């Protein structure tokens, strides 16, 4: 069910104009044609074995031909592609160890740059012709707001405050990152919220929130703070959750 190809069909709808551009071996989605009409960027993953393969950014000529994987060195699942106006770069989102940032890759050199990072989850973005970035993002302590950067991600500023008044009257439990070794030594990343009013040396009940499946990366910022876990912390519980082995965001 997850095996898909890229095809091209004439706007006239004539059947003879139908052309398959990719071959079996990978499943493709989210095609974006470059502004100069020369290239197609798309995300792809292996179409055999587990459906949890890492999703990479690939490019191919608009008429079909050799496909190049541009994000293999990054080894992270890629989404939300956008070409620059000069067709020389592609912006994208990628999750990494609980956070989601905005990256840019060069069509020619393959060099990957991180333009928006930090401890947060980017929910969507847009890049102007001059390289300025507008994006929505949430953090562990703040629901989503809109942000704006200069060229290349410089001089970032938050331009909305949708929940400022709401948060001003409430105490938000801080989210602490934990890393620990599984029985075989593999490092696992998790997070802990201590109950509001936590006192060292006192015992508290612990809520363990179990990850669903099969491999989506959990983030301490997902999807716009974990409001239900904040509620547990407000009522005297500690809350623990983690990304089990096999989750996206770790290569």
Residue pairs with C-beta under 8 A, 6 or more apart in sequence:
2 27
2 45
2 47
2 51
3 24
3 27
3 47
4 27
4 28
4 29
5 20
5 21
5 22
5 23
5 28
6 20
6 21
6 22
6 28
6 31
6 40
6 42
6 60
7 18
7 19
7 20
7 21
8 17
8 18
8 19
8 21
8 62
8 64
9 17
9 18
9 19
10 17
19 64
20 64
21 40
21 60
21 63
21 64
22 28
22 60
22 64
22 67
24 47
25 46
25 47
25 48
26 44
26 45
26 46
26 47
26 58
26 67
27 44
27 45
27 46
27 47
28 42
28 43
28 44
28 58
29 42
29 43
29 44
30 42
30 43
30 79
30 80
30 81
31 40
31 41
31 42
32 40
32 41
32 42
32 81
32 82
32 83
32 90
33 39
33 40
33 62
34 40
34 41
34 62
34 83
34 87
34 107
35 83
35 85
35 86
35 87
36 87
37 62
38 61
38 62
38 87
39 59
39 60
39 61
39 62
39 87
39 107
40 59
40 60
40 61
40 62
41 57
41 58
41 59
41 81
41 83
41 90
42 57
42 58
42 59
42 60
42 81
43 55
43 56
43 57
43 58
43 78
43 79
43 81
44 55
44 56
44 58
44 67
44 69
45 53
45 54
45 55
45 56
46 53
51 214
52 214
52 215
52 246
52 248
54 75
54 76
54 77
54 248
54 251
55 77
55 78
55 79
56 69
56 70
56 71
56 72
56 78
57 69
57 70
57 71
57 78
57 81
57 90
57 92
57 105
58 67
58 68
58 69
58 70
59 67
59 68
59 70
59 90
59 107
60 66
60 67
60 68
70 90
70 105
70 107
70 110
70 112
71 78
71 92
71 94
71 105
71 112
73 110
73 112
74 94
74 103
74 112
75 251
76 94
76 95
76 96
76 248
76 249
76 251
77 94
77 95
77 217
77 248
77 249
78 92
78 93
78 94
79 92
79 93
79 94
80 92
80 93
80 124
80 125
81 90
81 91
81 92
82 90
82 91
82 92
82 125
82 126
82 127
83 89
83 90
83 91
84 90
84 91
84 104
84 127
84 129
84 131
85 129
87 107
88 106
88 107
88 108
89 104
89 105
89 106
89 107
90 104
90 105
90 107
91 102
91 103
91 104
91 115
91 125
91 127
91 133
92 102
92 103
92 104
92 105
93 100
93 101
93 102
93 103
93 122
93 125
94 100
94 101
94 103
95 217
95 219
95 248
95 249
96 249
97 189
97 249
97 250
98 177
98 189
98 191
98 217
98 218
98 219
98 220
98 221
98 243
98 249
99 117
99 118
99 119
99 120
99 121
99 219
99 221
100 120
100 121
100 122
100 219
101 114
101 115
101 116
101 117
101 118
101 122
102 114
102 115
102 116
102 122
102 125
102 133
102 135
102 153
103 112
103 113
103 114
103 115
104 112
104 113
104 115
105 111
105 112
105 113
106 112
113 152
114 153
115 133
115 149
115 152
115 153
116 122
116 125
116 133
116 135
116 137
116 147
116 149
116 153
116 156
118 139
119 139
119 140
119 220
119 221
120 137
120 138
120 139
120 221
121 137
121 138
121 139
121 219
121 221
121 222
121 223
122 135
122 136
122 137
123 135
123 136
123 137
123 138
123 144
123 223
123 224
124 135
124 136
125 133
125 134
125 135
125 136
126 133
126 134
126 135
127 133
127 134
128 134
130 151
131 151
131 152
132 148
132 149
132 150
132 151
133 148
133 149
133 153
134 146
134 147
134 148
134 149
135 146
135 147
135 149
136 144
136 145
136 146
136 147
137 144
137 145
137 147
137 221
138 144
138 145
138 221
138 222
138 223
138 224
138 225
139 221
139 225
140 174
140 175
140 191
140 220
140 221
140 225
140 226
141 172
141 174
141 175
141 225
142 163
142 167
142 225
143 162
143 163
143 224
143 225
144 162
144 224
145 158
145 159
145 160
145 161
145 162
145 163
146 158
146 159
146 160
147 156
147 157
147 158
147 159
148 156
148 157
148 159
149 155
149 156
149 157
150 156
171 196
171 234
172 225
172 230
173 193
173 194
173 195
173 196
173 229
173 230
173 233
173 234
173 239
174 193
174 194
175 191
175 192
175 193
175 220
176 191
176 192
176 193
176 194
177 189
177 190
177 191
177 220
178 189
178 190
178 191
178 192
178 240
178 242
179 187
179 188
179 189
179 190
180 187
180 188
180 190
181 187
181 188
182 188
182 245
186 245
188 242
188 243
188 244
188 245
189 242
189 243
189 250
190 240
190 241
190 242
190 243
191 220
191 240
191 241
191 242
192 238
192 239
192 240
193 229
193 230
193 232
193 233
193 238
193 239
194 204
194 233
194 238
195 204
195 233
195 234
195 235
195 236
195 237
195 238
196 233
196 234
196 236
198 204
198 238
204 236
204 237
204 238
205 236
205 237
205 238
206 237
206 238
206 239
206 240
207 229
207 232
207 237
207 238
207 239
207 240
208 240
208 241
209 229
209 239
209 240
209 241
210 241
211 218
211 241
211 242
211 243
211 244
211 247
214 246
215 246
215 247
215 248
216 247
216 248
217 243
217 247
217 248
217 249
217 250
218 241
218 242
218 243
218 247
220 226
226 239
226 241
229 239
229 241
232 239
233 239
243 249
243 250
